[in-house]
Amino acid sequence: MTDALFSIPMIDRFIGFDTVSRNSNLPLIHWVRDYLAGLGIDSVLTHDETGQKANLFATIGPADRPGIILSGHTDVVPCEDQVWTSDPFRLSRLNDRVVGRGVCDMKGFLAIATAFAPIFAARELKTPIHLAMSFDEEVGCLGVPLLIGDLKARGLAPLACIVGEPSKMGLIRAHKGKIGGHVTVTGHAAHSGVAHLGANAVEAAGEAIACLKRIQRRLRDEGPYRDEFDDPKYTTIQTCMVHGGTAVNIVAAQCSFDFDIRYLPSEDPHDYVNECRDFVARHVEPEMKAVNPDCGFKWEFVPGCAALNTAEDDPVMEMARALSGETTAACVGFGTEAGHFQEAGIPTFICGPGNIDQAHKPDEFLTHDQIARCEAFLWRLADRVTA
């Protein structure tokens, strides 16, 4: 067996690529493609419409049977407005940890999995291992639907998917989904001295925001609840940004607001949005349109992530427990790409190195213990899939 922590040089390589979501991830993707090609492993790339972003999907072992996916995203969040004690895109070693942007969320897992590629390739695998690397998870899970669509187009139906988001190498079997909304409210400007001639977009937006808050209070007080989830154990609705108005003596002609819904599996968040839209259509817009028919609301939705809801007794959880050594699995509030794989019919769980509390923070780190535990997990996987 290779020495523990042998994957740190590979983590160093991954951190060296600045893959903040606004940038192209192609330098990293092409490097991984070429590295795998040197091991005789072919990769399939799926690009976004600009050609500047790509997913990678590679198969190690027999291609004529279903395999197990090791999945993660290549993009990271920005470092601006954060104070780092070292270069975020150059791996630093500090006592029992390595430090760098994305080392926890989640290049550490991808790098460790890539470091295992020659180990998997040297074995007679009875079950193939797939490496899946996506783009733009941090800005709405934009890449993974293209990757999954390509798998379907090629007739691939993997046995399972392991998403290596930071879980301290514990198991996560369920998480909330997320949708976001951007609402533009168009009113009609007038001098505030003759306010009856105007339609106030800020006030109209406020009524819609208050409606969303009423729905949130109902969910908080009445549920539905999922007791196995971390707090809060209910769907949350938050209005997080509001912009509008021109001056204090002008009836506001424009306003916009953005909301976020983190919903429990089996719930449809659009039910709550539609409840608010119905309220607006019946109680807010008629008054505005009486002033000017062009007044009203425009509702737009931003990409989010699908909920994950793997049952405790799902067969994939037997493998999860065997590989991790854990006996229980958590249900959490943060979202990942895992729900998209499950929606595609691929049994999925989450297990990866690092603590989610470290994600997106300055001096993001991964401890040696977490790296060693991830390596041990993948050694057990290698033994499980070897003929």
GUPA-189722 format. One record per residue (C-alpha): x, y negated, z. Coordinates in nm, 4 decimals. Layout:
N
px,py,pz
X,Y,Z
...
This chain:
387
px,py,pz
0.0000,0.0000,0.0000
0.1251,-0.3494,-0.0802
0.2235,-0.5684,0.2147
-0.0527,-0.7720,0.3770
-0.0813,-1.1330,0.2568
0.0678,-1.0356,-0.0800
-0.2046,-1.2459,-0.2452
-0.0829,-1.5831,-0.1132
0.1280,-1.6596,-0.4247
-0.1836,-1.6063,-0.6380
-0.3812,-1.8381,-0.4089
-0.1041,-2.0938,-0.4643
-0.1505,-2.0675,-0.8419
-0.5263,-2.1159,-0.8212
-0.5039,-2.4181,-0.5908
-0.2600,-2.5829,-0.8337
-0.5366,-2.6323,-1.0904
-0.7446,-2.9456,-1.0302
-1.0903,-2.8091,-1.1030
-1.3028,-3.0773,-0.9399
-1.6424,-3.0401,-1.1064
-1.6030,-3.3559,-1.3162
-1.2927,-3.2037,-1.4818
-1.2511,-2.9202,-1.7288
-1.1803,-2.5821,-1.5731
-1.0276,-2.4461,-1.8953
-0.6625,-2.4626,-1.7805
-0.7430,-2.2252,-1.4933
-0.9741,-2.0038,-1.6989
-0.7187,-1.9723,-1.9790
-0.4426,-1.8939,-1.7299
-0.6513,-1.6150,-1.5743
-0.7477,-1.4840,-1.9196
-0.3811,-1.4666,-2.0234
-0.2734,-1.3115,-1.6934
-0.5353,-1.0384,-1.7286
-0.4470,-0.9856,-2.0952
-0.0910,-0.9113,-1.9827
-0.2369,-0.6253,-1.7797
-0.4355,-0.4971,-2.0788
-0.7627,-0.6386,-1.9445
-0.9936,-0.8203,-2.1866
-1.2007,-1.1215,-2.0853
-1.5146,-1.2765,-2.2321
-1.5562,-1.6535,-2.2022
-1.8895,-1.8370,-2.2181
-1.8653,-2.2123,-2.2710
-2.0891,-2.5050,-2.1928
-2.2194,-2.7201,-2.4774
-1.9186,-2.9547,-2.4545
-1.6683,-2.6725,-2.4868
-1.4783,-2.8146,-2.1877
-1.6082,-2.5697,-1.9273
-1.6134,-2.1911,-1.9366
-1.7096,-1.8848,-1.7382
-1.4884,-1.5771,-1.7453
-1.6048,-1.2169,-1.7229
-1.3513,-0.9358,-1.7294
-1.3901,-0.5589,-1.6927
-1.1283,-0.3357,-1.5343
-1.1811,0.0354,-1.5909
-1.4324,0.2236,-1.8046
-1.6543,-0.0103,-2.0041
-1.9216,0.2497,-2.0759
-2.0803,0.2503,-1.7296
-2.2148,-0.0004,-1.4768
-1.9643,-0.1663,-1.2471
-1.9277,-0.3863,-0.9412
-1.8888,-0.7620,-0.9868
-1.6529,-0.9728,-0.7758
-1.7912,-1.3207,-0.8325
-1.7057,-1.6788,-0.7481
-1.6999,-2.0333,-0.8810
-1.3890,-2.2121,-1.0015
-1.4968,-2.5712,-0.9366
-1.4254,-2.7621,-0.6184
-1.5542,-3.0838,-0.4640
-1.3611,-3.4129,-0.4907
-1.0979,-3.5298,-0.2430
-1.1579,-3.9037,-0.2741
-1.2446,-4.0818,0.0513
-1.0835,-3.7995,0.2467
-0.7561,-3.8234,0.4380
-0.5370,-3.5213,0.3721
-0.2041,-3.4530,0.5401
-0.0723,-3.2860,0.2234
-0.1382,-3.2748,-0.1508
-0.4819,-3.1084,-0.1849
-0.3797,-2.9386,-0.5104
-0.0582,-2.7923,-0.3794
-0.0898,-2.5065,-0.1335
0.0619,-2.5894,0.2041
0.1481,-2.3395,0.4736
0.0932,-2.4401,0.8348
0.1504,-2.1832,1.1079
-0.1142,-1.9134,1.0542
-0.3021,-2.0826,0.7725
-0.2811,-2.2040,0.4133
-0.4223,-2.5446,0.3219
-0.5569,-2.6757,-0.0090
-0.8706,-2.7975,-0.1840
-1.0940,-2.5002,-0.2545
-0.8879,-2.2466,-0.0629
-1.1942,-2.1655,0.1463
-1.4700,-2.2616,-0.1008
-1.3878,-2.0521,-0.2922
-1.0644,-2.0133,-0.4830
-0.9186,-1.8038,-0.2039
-1.1519,-1.5154,-0.2796
-1.1090,-1.5462,-0.6559
-0.7305,-1.5525,-0.6221
-0.7245,-1.2488,-0.3931
-0.9524,-1.0593,-0.6315
-0.7264,-1.1548,-0.9234
-0.4207,-1.0404,-0.7274
-0.5891,-0.6993,-0.7040
-0.6315,-0.6756,-1.0826
-0.3061,-0.4816,-1.1370
-0.3976,-0.2524,-0.8469
-0.7390,-0.1768,-0.9954
-0.5858,-0.1406,-1.3431
-0.3315,0.1159,-1.2222
-0.6016,0.3444,-1.0868
-0.8308,0.5929,-1.2565
-1.1518,0.4103,-1.1810
-1.4784,0.6022,-1.1899
-1.6682,0.2760,-1.1493
-1.5436,-0.0392,-1.3243
-1.4649,-0.3617,-1.1443
-1.5800,-0.6863,-1.3051
-1.4252,-1.0244,-1.2307
-1.6711,-1.3107,-1.2775
-1.5615,-1.6731,-1.2540
-1.8120,-1.9515,-1.3141
-1.8071,-2.3277,-1.3604
-2.0002,-2.6102,-1.1935
-2.1530,-2.4294,-0.8989
-2.0953,-2.7350,-0.6821
-2.3149,-2.9544,-0.9030
-2.6115,-2.7241,-0.9464
-2.5028,-2.3691,-1.0406
-2.4790,-2.4746,-1.4043
-2.2398,-2.2092,-1.5297
-2.3630,-1.8822,-1.3837
-2.6930,-1.8687,-1.5820
-2.4859,-1.8699,-1.9030
-2.2648,-1.5918,-1.7699
-2.5645,-1.3811,-1.6702
-2.7344,-1.4514,-2.0024
-2.4278,-1.3197,-2.1815
-2.4326,-1.0015,-1.9723
-2.7952,-0.9422,-2.0692
-2.7203,-1.0122,-2.4361
-2.4435,-0.7523,-2.4279
-2.6642,-0.4986,-2.2538
-2.4598,-0.4913,-1.9332
-2.6412,-0.3977,-1.6115
-2.3896,-0.3953,-1.3245
-2.4488,-0.1799,-1.0185
-2.3850,-0.4564,-0.7686
-2.2422,-0.8018,-0.7181
-2.0271,-0.9280,-0.4320
-2.0158,-1.3076,-0.4111
-1.7100,-1.4154,-0.2145
-1.8414,-1.7353,-0.0579
-1.6909,-1.8056,0.2851
-1.8590,-1.5833,0.5443
-1.5608,-1.5119,0.7738
-1.5674,-1.1705,0.6024
-1.9025,-1.1010,0.7631
-2.2049,-1.0019,0.5584
-2.4773,-1.2343,0.4294
-2.7816,-1.0721,0.2734
-3.0137,-1.3708,0.2319
-3.0032,-1.7456,0.1939
-3.2391,-2.0295,0.1136
-3.2835,-2.1585,-0.2367
-3.2554,-2.5217,-0.3368
-3.4178,-2.7599,-0.5799
-3.3615,-3.1321,-0.6090
-3.5870,-3.4006,-0.7460
-3.5320,-3.7492,-0.8859
-3.8417,-3.9671,-0.8995
-3.8640,-4.2975,-1.0879
-4.1479,-4.5298,-0.9974
-4.2440,-4.8073,-1.2368
-4.4438,-5.0958,-1.0956
-4.5310,-5.4437,-1.2197
-4.3339,-5.7486,-1.1079
-4.4990,-6.0600,-0.9703
-4.4161,-6.3447,-0.7346
-4.4776,-6.2303,-0.3791
-4.6987,-6.5362,-0.3341
-4.9452,-6.3799,-0.5792
-4.8809,-6.0193,-0.4841
-5.2246,-5.9122,-0.6032
-5.1005,-5.9588,-0.9599
-4.8256,-5.7018,-0.9137
-4.7866,-5.3320,-0.8435
-4.5190,-5.2675,-0.5840
-4.2960,-4.9770,-0.6877
-4.1174,-4.9678,-0.3527
-4.4417,-4.9342,-0.1597
-4.5692,-4.6687,-0.4010
-4.2468,-4.4726,-0.3583
-4.2847,-4.5101,0.0175
-4.6287,-4.3488,0.0060
-4.4886,-4.0508,-0.1854
-4.1952,-4.0212,0.0539
-4.4356,-4.0326,0.3483
-4.6383,-3.7544,0.1867
-4.3262,-3.5377,0.1572
-4.2552,-3.6106,0.5237
-4.6048,-3.4991,0.6233
-4.5501,-3.1721,0.4390
-4.2141,-3.1316,0.6137
-4.3700,-3.1836,0.9565
-4.6352,-2.9223,0.8754
-4.3695,-2.6707,0.7737
-4.1736,-2.7483,1.0906
-4.4766,-2.7116,1.3181
-4.6742,-2.4377,1.1434
-4.4260,-2.2466,0.9280
-4.3985,-2.0102,0.7546
-4.0898,-1.9038,0.9474
-3.8237,-1.6377,0.8958
-3.6847,-1.5546,1.2405
-3.3804,-1.3762,1.0996
-3.2545,-1.7012,0.9458
-3.0203,-1.9479,1.1083
-3.1945,-2.2658,1.2245
-3.4002,-2.4219,1.0833
-3.6070,-2.1114,1.0199
-3.8449,-2.2901,0.7814
-3.8308,-2.4692,0.4468
-3.6920,-2.8216,0.4728
-3.7758,-3.1259,0.2611
-3.5532,-3.4313,0.2830
-3.5605,-3.7641,0.1000
-3.1946,-3.8597,0.0935
-3.1618,-4.1626,-0.1381
-3.3842,-4.4619,-0.2198
-3.3080,-4.7532,-0.4529
-3.5410,-5.0334,-0.5559
-3.6476,-5.3929,-0.5647
-3.4896,-5.7109,-0.6930
-3.5413,-5.9796,-0.4280
-3.7481,-6.0285,-0.1154
-3.9864,-6.2684,-0.2926
-4.0524,-6.0456,-0.5961
-4.3029,-5.7601,-0.6019
-4.0783,-5.4652,-0.6870
-4.1060,-5.3438,-1.0445
-3.8744,-5.0432,-1.0049
-3.7856,-4.7902,-0.7396
-3.6349,-4.4433,-0.7383
-3.5786,-4.1789,-0.4767
-3.4155,-3.8380,-0.4560
-3.5301,-3.5432,-0.2491
-3.3903,-3.2025,-0.1607
-3.5877,-2.8863,-0.0780
-3.4161,-2.5905,0.0885
-3.6732,-2.3170,0.0674
-3.7116,-1.9748,0.2203
-3.7046,-1.6711,-0.0097
-4.0496,-1.5749,-0.1381
-4.1669,-1.9383,-0.1238
-4.2181,-2.1508,-0.4341
-4.0861,-2.5016,-0.3643
-4.2847,-2.6415,-0.6547
-4.5998,-2.5768,-0.4522
-4.4911,-2.8522,-0.2142
-4.3836,-3.0830,-0.4953
-4.7182,-3.0326,-0.6667
-4.9002,-3.1101,-0.3427
-4.7200,-3.4447,-0.3313
-4.7747,-3.5100,-0.7013
-5.1461,-3.4453,-0.6606
-5.1598,-3.6928,-0.3711
-4.9813,-3.9549,-0.5834
-5.2077,-3.8961,-0.8835
-5.5237,-3.9327,-0.6742
-5.4302,-4.2026,-0.4229
-5.1334,-4.4056,-0.5487
-5.1193,-4.4258,-0.9280
-5.4815,-4.5357,-0.9895
-5.4241,-4.8569,-0.7940
-5.0986,-4.9219,-0.9827
-5.2476,-4.8510,-1.3252
-5.5358,-5.0878,-1.2535
-5.2740,-5.3631,-1.2644
-5.0800,-5.2243,-1.5608
-5.1453,-4.8910,-1.7360
-4.7702,-4.8471,-1.7854
-4.7149,-4.8155,-1.4101
-4.6620,-4.4731,-1.2613
-4.4300,-4.1967,-1.1488
-4.1788,-3.9943,-1.3465
-4.0728,-3.6674,-1.1804
-3.7461,-3.5013,-1.2833
-3.5735,-3.2005,-1.1357
-3.2024,-3.1358,-1.0963
-3.0494,-2.7865,-1.1101
-3.0249,-2.6000,-0.7824
-2.9732,-2.2429,-0.6738
-3.2053,-1.9475,-0.6478
-3.2762,-1.7940,-0.3076
-3.1126,-1.4637,-0.2127
-3.3270,-1.2036,-0.0394
-3.1567,-0.8646,-0.0144
-3.3337,-0.6324,0.2265
-3.1414,-0.4884,0.5205
-3.2167,-0.1349,0.3970
-3.1307,-0.2033,0.0321
-2.8819,0.0629,-0.0899
-2.6263,-0.2083,-0.1750
-2.6042,-0.2907,0.1951
-2.4675,0.0577,0.2671
-2.1724,-0.0288,0.0453
-2.1479,-0.3708,0.2094
-2.1241,-0.2188,0.5573
-1.8735,0.0444,0.4453
-1.6432,-0.2116,0.2836
-1.6634,-0.4746,0.5556
-1.6921,-0.2648,0.8680
-1.9805,-0.4882,0.9765
-2.3100,-0.3444,1.0980
-2.5327,-0.6519,1.0647
-2.5896,-0.9148,0.7975
-2.6811,-1.2804,0.8388
-2.9437,-1.4969,0.6687
-2.8204,-1.8529,0.6168
-2.9333,-2.1944,0.5032
-2.6637,-2.2818,0.2476
-2.7028,-2.1763,-0.1142
-2.4773,-1.9851,-0.3534
-2.4869,-1.8240,-0.6965
-2.5870,-1.4926,-0.5386
-2.9587,-1.5517,-0.5877
-2.9093,-1.5879,-0.9629
-2.7505,-1.2426,-0.9828
-3.0320,-1.0939,-0.7768
-3.2931,-1.2603,-0.9993
-3.1223,-1.0848,-1.2921
-3.1829,-0.7487,-1.1250
-2.8306,-0.7034,-0.9864
-2.8200,-0.5997,-0.6173
-2.6141,-0.8664,-0.4431
-2.4611,-0.9594,-0.1094
-2.2115,-1.2209,0.0087
-1.8800,-1.1493,0.1787
-1.5738,-1.3693,0.1536
-1.2849,-1.5169,0.3506
-1.3041,-1.8435,0.5382
-1.5532,-2.0384,0.7431
-1.8247,-2.2404,0.5700
-1.7580,-2.5131,0.8287
-1.4243,-2.5732,0.6513
-1.5792,-2.6157,0.3073
-1.5585,-2.9624,0.1502
-1.3502,-3.1052,0.4363
-1.0012,-3.2585,0.4302
-0.7202,-3.0126,0.5020
-0.9504,-2.7257,0.4026
-0.7811,-2.4058,0.5166
-0.7833,-2.0278,0.5168
-0.6230,-1.8331,0.8010
-0.3826,-1.5469,0.7451
-0.6263,-1.3233,0.9322
-0.9041,-1.4013,0.6847
-0.6748,-1.3352,0.3880
-0.5657,-1.0033,0.5397
-0.9271,-0.9020,0.6063
-1.0240,-0.9821,0.2469
-0.7307,-0.7797,0.1162
-0.8350,-0.4868,0.3392
-1.1920,-0.5164,0.2062
-1.0657,-0.4926,-0.1535
-0.8374,-0.1986,-0.0697
-1.1441,-0.0149,0.0579
-1.3288,-0.1088,-0.2597
-1.0391,0.0235,-0.4697
-1.0539,0.3545,-0.2849
-1.4329,0.3724,-0.3234
-1.4286,0.3284,-0.7010
-1.1272,0.5490,-0.7720
-1.1966,0.8861,-0.9311
